[in-house]
Amino acid sequence: MAKTLFYRLFGLGKMPEQFKATLNSEGILLFDEGIKASVTYLDFRAPGKRFGWRRQWFSACIALTQVRLVALQYSKPAINVPFTDDRIRRLRLSIEGDETLLVAFDPNLFHNDWSGTMEYRFRTSEVKAFLEMFQERTA
């Protein structure tokens, strides 16, 4: 899969080296960076924010380790949930099209004063491997 223009020009969507070293120590199973991604807010409410529907595009990176699922929006954590956390079973992962991994959840799982639905979409050629490996780890 082609890397995003922002990744190629500015390195946006690249895993910071210090964070990557931590993930390496956990045992990286799957990893992809500089990929196209988006977050969609549906009936979303948070302090100072309200969206019926809103989508933001960004350059991302996603990793699955022996310990957790991690996704970065530019270089900030968007998803960072260990397999030992019960909330990981409430994330809904599926495949859209041929190369898009959808991760949907209620943001109230992570923030008590947020509600609605958040849907992260990651375009990666490893989409089937991510879904299969995630299902194995959470079974």
C-alpha positions, 0 to 999 in steps of 0.5 A: 500500500502506498504511504501518505504524502504527509508521511513521505514529505514530513514523516507524519504517521511514523511511529516515534522511535522511543515508542517503537522500542517499547513495542519491540520489547513487547513483541510486534506481531503486525505493524504498518505506518504512514497509512491513510486513516480517518476517524468518524464521530457519530452522535458524538458528545464530549465537553465542548464538542458535539457532532451529529456526523464528522470525519477527519482524515489523517496519516496513521500507524497501527501495530499489534503486539503480544501485549496490546493494540496501538494506533497513532493519529499522526504521532498521538495515541488514538487507540492504546488498549492492552489485551488484559483490559476488558474494554478490548473485547468491546472494540468492534473490528471488521473489514470494509472493502479490501484494505480498510480495517474498521475499529468502532467503539463507544468513547464512553469506554475510555472517557466517562463524559463522552458519548456516541460512536467513534469509528477509526478506519485504517487503510492497510494491505495487512487488514486480514492479518490484523483482524485474524490476529486480533480475534485470536488474541481476544478469543 
